[in-house]
Amino acid sequence: MLDSEDSLWNELGKLLESSQLSNYWEMITQFRHGPSKVQDWSSIMTPDSSNLLDFSSLPPPKHSQIARQLSKLVVGKLNGGMGTSMGCVGPKSLVEVRDNKSFLDLILEQIESLNREWDQKIPLLLMNSFYTHEKTQAHLNALKFSSEIIGFQQSKFPRLHLEGLSPLTPDKWGDQAYYPPGHGDFYQCVWQQGILQKLIDAGREILFISNADNLGAVVDPVILNYMDEFNIPFLMEMAAKTPADVKGGTLYQQNGKLKLLEIARVPDDKVDEFCDQKKFKVFNTNNIWINLVALNNRLKKGSLELSVMVNRKNVEENPVVQLETAIGSGLECFEGAVGLTVSRERFLPVKKTDDLLLVRSNLFSLSNGKLIRDRKSHPLPLIELGDFLQDIENFQNAFSIIPDLVDLKELKIDGDVRFEGAACLKGKVHLQGLKKTLVLLSGVVLTDESRQG
């Protein structure tokens, strides 16, 4: 237990640079005050059409304007995550997604395609964590790319003991003492490391930034045109909620101002209403567009006031807290920020092997680094592969060839199931390999069927 704030300040001062210390202290202060629950729930409204637009309402760009607008663009990717949820070692962006290409390979291919078509040099901005920085840079050094790649490492903050909030120290805990404090750290990093000014000096005014594992987050000239023509400072892409997205952040309007609402700020007795799809119909995809000049002007006045999220973990059975911020919280810091409802196709994250099976299947094809959805009139099937197949090695062993999923509605697997070759799955298929491995022979066709090992 620390005796005073001075003791905590001094301990943190030994672990952080002064510029990082003040930012971290603001997060700790906000954490001590507790999450600010929405006080007047009745004043919360679904955003009106001036604050939450529909993509279909945006004017298309004139062909003659696209090259000029692309010359102002920077593509950014949040690249701090590891592939641990799929049993991978190293940066998640280097995991193979499809056709022997990783997330990062596809991102580079998308930008190269735009550069060729429009005679551009669009730079790629990568925010890495201390987990991913070196391996990402090493991978990039082995590649040829026509544009500049600006890779930088985000902050490295010490975890705090839940009891007393004293920081974990590297002499005792090694790298486990530290964590990357969320993607909201982006703003201070590009400001303090001089990257923001460098981009503006090079004539780059608009940033499109998204999660590296979201395969649907591709540059859209229509949104770029809207950002440029209407001088929008900040735009957040939203998609229609499904039952899988009910806990995701959403937008609301209060006293005419657009705000972001995370579940941590919802009063306990209103959580069901928050998760319901009636009042809050959209969720944050974390596809963000930012006017860099507006961001620069705002940061000159001081750091952005971002909501702090508390991530509780255990380090060798010791309860700790990680204080994090999200890049989407920046929305409330800009007058004139808007939400934009986009197609679900712009939100295609690969979080688990369930998603990996989908994007590797014949439901999609690949063109210039972009995943193209075939048979758009059909909803994507529900896939639940179970704990055993969440490991990438087990997954690869199970699917030596990805089955035909065109007519699949639902696939649920429990345990060790293996397809020896090509297969076709239709309707609702439930497979179980809990008692012993379920082996399915090459050429098998399963239609509305359940099988056990």
LONU-177044 format. One record per residue (C-alpha): residue in one letter; x, y, z. Coordinates in steps of 0.2 Angstrom, whole numbers. Example, Ala and Ser with C-alpha at 12.3 -4.5 7.8 and 13.67 -1.06 7.14 Angstrom:
# residues 2
A  62  -22  39;
S  68  -5  36;
END
This chain:
# residues 453
M  0  0  0;
L  7  17  -5;
D  7  30  9;
S  3  45  -3;
E  0  51  -20;
D  18  58  -19;
S  25  40  -17;
L  15  34  -32;
W  21  49  -42;
N  39  46  -37;
E  38  27  -41;
L  30  30  -58;
G  43  44  -62;
K  57  31  -61;
L  48  20  -74;
L  42  33  -86;
E  48  49  -96;
S  40  65  -90;
S  29  67  -105;
Q  22  50  -102;
L  20  52  -84;
S  8  67  -84;
N  -3  57  -97;
Y  -3  42  -86;
W  -7  52  -70;
E  -22  59  -78;
M  -28  41  -82;
I  -25  36  -64;
T  -34  51  -57;
Q  -49  47  -68;
F  -49  29  -62;
R  -48  34  -44;
H  -64  44  -47;
G  -73  28  -54;
P  -82  26  -71;
S  -93  41  -74;
K  -110  33  -76;
V  -123  43  -87;
Q  -133  53  -75;
D  -148  58  -84;
W  -153  43  -94;
S  -169  50  -100;
S  -159  64  -110;
I  -150  52  -121;
M  -157  51  -138;
T  -153  41  -154;
P  -143  53  -165;
D  -153  62  -178;
S  -148  62  -196;
S  -137  77  -195;
N  -125  68  -183;
L  -127  50  -189;
L  -128  49  -208;
D  -131  35  -219;
F  -118  30  -232;
S  -131  31  -245;
S  -134  49  -242;
L  -116  54  -246;
P  -112  62  -263;
P  -101  52  -275;
P  -84  60  -279;
K  -80  67  -296;
H  -68  56  -305;
S  -57  71  -307;
Q  -56  74  -288;
I  -51  57  -282;
A  -32  58  -286;
R  -31  75  -277;
Q  -40  68  -262;
L  -30  52  -261;
S  -14  64  -261;
K  -20  70  -244;
L  -23  53  -237;
V  -14  43  -224;
V  -19  25  -221;
G  -16  20  -202;
K  -18  3  -194;
L  -18  -1  -176;
N  -5  -15  -175;
G  -3  -19  -156;
G  -11  -35  -155;
M  -4  -53  -154;
G  -11  -69  -161;
T  -13  -77  -144;
S  -32  -79  -146;
M  -28  -91  -160;
G  -13  -99  -152;
C  -1  -89  -163;
V  16  -82  -158;
G  20  -65  -164;
P  11  -50  -171;
K  -7  -55  -176;
S  -5  -45  -192;
L  8  -57  -198;
V  -4  -72  -196;
E  -9  -80  -213;
V  -27  -76  -218;
R  -29  -82  -236;
D  -19  -87  -251;
N  -3  -87  -241;
K  -5  -69  -237;
S  -5  -61  -220;
F  -16  -46  -214;
L  -1  -35  -217;
D  2  -42  -234;
L  -16  -38  -239;
I  -15  -21  -232;
L  0  -17  -242;
E  -8  -24  -258;
Q  -23  -13  -255;
I  -12  2  -254;
E  -1  -3  -269;
S  -17  -5  -280;
L  -23  12  -276;
N  -5  19  -279;
R  -5  11  -296;
E  -22  16  -301;
W  -21  34  -296;
D  -2  37  -298;
Q  -1  40  -279;
K  12  37  -264;
I  -1  34  -250;
P  9  32  -234;
L  5  18  -222;
L  5  22  -203;
L  7  8  -191;
M  5  10  -172;
N  14  -5  -165;
S  15  -11  -147;
F  32  -16  -138;
Y  25  -34  -141;
T  24  -32  -160;
H  36  -18  -165;
E  52  -27  -169;
K  45  -42  -178;
T  33  -31  -189;
Q  48  -20  -194;
A  59  -35  -198;
H  45  -42  -209;
L  43  -25  -218;
N  62  -23  -221;
A  61  -39  -231;
L  47  -32  -243;
K  47  -20  -257;
F  34  -6  -256;
S  32  10  -266;
S  26  21  -252;
E  33  26  -236;
I  29  15  -221;
I  29  24  -204;
G  30  12  -190;
F  31  18  -172;
Q  29  11  -155;
Q  16  16  -143;
S  18  19  -125;
K  23  6  -112;
F  15  9  -95;
P  17  -1  -79;
R  3  -12  -73;
L  -4  -7  -56;
H  -7  -19  -41;
L  -25  -18  -38;
E  -22  -17  -20;
G  -14  0  -16;
L  -11  4  -35;
S  8  2  -33;
P  17  -1  -50;
L  24  -18  -55;
T  43  -16  -58;
P  53  -24  -71;
D  67  -30  -59;
K  54  -41  -52;
W  42  -44  -66;
G  52  -42  -82;
D  41  -38  -97;
Q  25  -43  -87;
A  27  -27  -78;
Y  21  -17  -93;
Y  7  -16  -105;
P  2  -5  -120;
P  -12  7  -114;
G  -25  5  -128;
H  -26  13  -145;
G  -32  29  -138;
D  -13  32  -135;
F  -12  35  -153;
Y  -15  54  -151;
Q  -1  57  -139;
C  11  46  -148;
V  9  55  -165;
W  10  72  -156;
Q  25  68  -145;
Q  35  59  -158;
G  33  72  -171;
I  24  61  -183;
L  8  72  -184;
Q  18  87  -189;
K  28  77  -202;
L  13  71  -211;
I  5  88  -211;
D  21  96  -218;
A  20  82  -232;
G  3  88  -237;
R  -7  74  -228;
E  -23  80  -221;
I  -34  65  -219;
L  -31  49  -209;
F  -41  33  -211;
I  -36  22  -196;
S  -43  5  -191;
N  -39  -12  -183;
A  -26  -22  -193;
D  -37  -37  -191;
N  -52  -29  -199;
L  -52  -36  -217;
G  -67  -25  -221;
A  -58  -9  -217;
V  -53  -3  -234;
V  -51  15  -241;
D  -68  21  -248;
P  -66  36  -260;
V  -84  41  -256;
I  -80  43  -237;
L  -64  52  -241;
N  -73  64  -253;
Y  -85  68  -239;
M  -71  71  -226;
D  -63  83  -239;
E  -77  92  -246;
F  -86  96  -230;
N  -71  98  -219;
I  -76  85  -206;
P  -64  84  -191;
F  -69  67  -185;
L  -79  53  -192;
M  -83  36  -184;
E  -90  22  -195;
M  -105  13  -187;
A  -113  -3  -192;
A  -130  -11  -188;
K  -130  -21  -172;
T  -132  -40  -172;
P  -134  -50  -157;
A  -115  -53  -157;
D  -112  -34  -156;
V  -124  -29  -142;
K  -110  -24  -129;
G  -100  -14  -142;
G  -99  5  -140;
T  -113  15  -148;
L  -117  33  -152;
Y  -130  44  -143;
Q  -135  62  -144;
Q  -137  73  -128;
N  -141  91  -129;
G  -138  91  -148;
K  -120  84  -146;
L  -114  68  -152;
K  -106  56  -139;
L  -99  39  -138;
L  -107  27  -125;
E  -97  12  -119;
I  -106  -1  -108;
A  -95  4  -93;
R  -104  20  -92;
V  -121  13  -93;
P  -131  13  -76;
D  -133  -5  -70;
D  -152  -5  -72;
K  -151  1  -90;
V  -138  -12  -96;
D  -152  -22  -104;
E  -159  -7  -114;
F  -141  -3  -119;
C  -139  -20  -126;
D  -156  -20  -135;
Q  -156  -16  -153;
K  -171  -5  -152;
K  -164  11  -145;
F  -146  9  -150;
K  -146  2  -167;
V  -128  4  -172;
F  -111  0  -165;
N  -93  7  -167;
T  -83  -3  -180;
N  -67  6  -175;
N  -65  13  -193;
I  -60  31  -189;
W  -57  45  -201;
I  -48  61  -194;
N  -43  77  -201;
L  -25  79  -196;
V  -25  98  -196;
A  -40  98  -184;
L  -31  86  -173;
N  -15  96  -173;
N  -25  112  -168;
R  -34  103  -154;
L  -18  95  -147;
K  -10  112  -146;
K  -23  116  -133;
G  -18  100  -122;
S  -21  82  -122;
L  -38  75  -127;
E  -49  70  -113;
L  -52  52  -116;
S  -63  40  -106;
V  -52  28  -96;
M  -57  9  -97;
V  -51  -3  -83;
N  -44  -20  -89;
R  -42  -31  -74;
K  -30  -46  -76;
N  -19  -57  -65;
V  0  -58  -67;
E  6  -74  -58;
E  -10  -74  -48;
N  -8  -56  -43;
P  -23  -45  -47;
V  -18  -30  -57;
V  -26  -16  -67;
Q  -22  -10  -84;
L  -29  8  -88;
E  -33  10  -106;
T  -41  22  -118;
A  -49  20  -135;
I  -46  30  -151;
G  -65  32  -154;
S  -66  42  -137;
G  -58  56  -147;
L  -75  59  -156;
E  -81  70  -141;
C  -66  81  -142;
F  -71  88  -159;
E  -85  100  -164;
G  -93  94  -179;
A  -89  76  -177;
V  -101  64  -186;
G  -106  45  -186;
L  -108  36  -202;
T  -119  20  -204;
V  -110  9  -216;
S  -112  -8  -223;
R  -108  -23  -212;
E  -95  -28  -226;
R  -84  -14  -219;
F  -83  -24  -202;
L  -75  -41  -205;
P  -63  -44  -190;
V  -54  -60  -188;
K  -54  -63  -169;
K  -55  -82  -168;
T  -53  -97  -180;
D  -72  -96  -182;
D  -69  -80  -192;
L  -53  -87  -201;
L  -64  -102  -208;
L  -76  -89  -215;
V  -63  -78  -224;
R  -54  -93  -231;
S  -69  -101  -238;
N  -78  -100  -255;
L  -90  -86  -248;
F  -76  -74  -252;
S  -64  -71  -266;
L  -48  -59  -266;
S  -45  -45  -277;
N  -31  -32  -275;
G  -29  -36  -257;
K  -48  -34  -254;
L  -60  -48  -248;
I  -75  -48  -260;
R  -91  -56  -253;
D  -99  -68  -265;
R  -118  -71  -264;
K  -121  -55  -254;
S  -140  -59  -253;
H  -137  -73  -241;
P  -132  -70  -223;
L  -115  -77  -217;
P  -117  -93  -208;
L  -115  -94  -189;
I  -99  -104  -185;
E  -93  -110  -168;
L  -78  -121  -168;
G  -76  -124  -150;
D  -61  -122  -139;
F  -50  -136  -146;
L  -51  -129  -164;
Q  -47  -111  -158;
D  -28  -116  -158;
I  -22  -112  -175;
E  -12  -129  -177;
N  -27  -139  -172;
F  -37  -129  -184;
Q  -25  -132  -199;
N  -26  -151  -195;
A  -45  -151  -195;
F  -46  -142  -211;
S  -33  -148  -224;
I  -45  -141  -237;
I  -58  -128  -232;
P  -76  -135  -235;
D  -88  -128  -247;
L  -99  -117  -236;
V  -110  -109  -249;
D  -126  -117  -243;
L  -121  -117  -225;
K  -132  -109  -212;
E  -124  -115  -196;
L  -108  -125  -191;
K  -105  -130  -173;
I  -90  -141  -168;
D  -85  -148  -151;
G  -69  -156  -149;
D  -57  -164  -161;
V  -65  -165  -179;
R  -55  -168  -194;
F  -59  -167  -213;
E  -48  -178  -223;
G  -51  -168  -239;
A  -64  -158  -249;
A  -81  -157  -241;
C  -98  -148  -243;
L  -108  -142  -228;
K  -126  -137  -230;
G  -140  -131  -219;
K  -136  -134  -200;
V  -121  -145  -196;
H  -116  -150  -179;
L  -101  -161  -176;
Q  -93  -168  -160;
G  -77  -176  -157;
L  -76  -176  -138;
K  -75  -195  -134;
K  -64  -198  -149;
T  -58  -189  -165;
L  -72  -188  -178;
V  -64  -191  -195;
L  -74  -186  -211;
L  -68  -193  -227;
S  -64  -183  -242;
G  -79  -179  -253;
V  -92  -180  -239;
V  -108  -170  -240;
L  -116  -165  -224;
T  -134  -158  -225;
D  -143  -153  -209;
E  -134  -167  -200;
S  -126  -171  -183;
R  -112  -183  -181;
Q  -101  -189  -166;
G  -84  -197  -165;
END
